């Protein structure tokens, strides 16, 4: 999936650290790990891992570094 399509589906990711990390992952095929404000609630700061996956991204959100709360393949 094209990153611009992802950003159209999830507009809150645009111009945030999410977009920057997604672009790095898709361009360089490098895993990115970071913390950022939550998409639904800005007070949450989940741990986020972004992996290159089959022409797109695999994104894992975690509140506790040991437990994945959401995994999305884009």
KAUR-V516491 format. One line per field, one symbol per residue. ss: DSSP state (H for helix, E for strand, L for the rest). phi: phi as a letter, one per 30 degrees, with the letter a starting at -180 (. if undefined). psi: psi as a letter, one per 20 degrees, with the letter a starting at -180 (. if undefined). A space follows every 50 residues. Layout:
ss->???
phi->???
psi->???
This chain:
ss->LLHHHHHHHLHHHLLLHHHHHHHHHHHHLLLEEEEEELLLLLLLEEEEEE EEELLEEEEEEELELLELLEEEEL
phi->.ddddddddbddddhbeeeedddddddchcdcbacaddddbdddbddbcb bdahibbccccbccedbdcabbcc
psi->qqhhgghhhmhiipkrhggghgggghgilqppprqrqqggoiiqmqpppp qqoljbqppppphpiipphpppo.
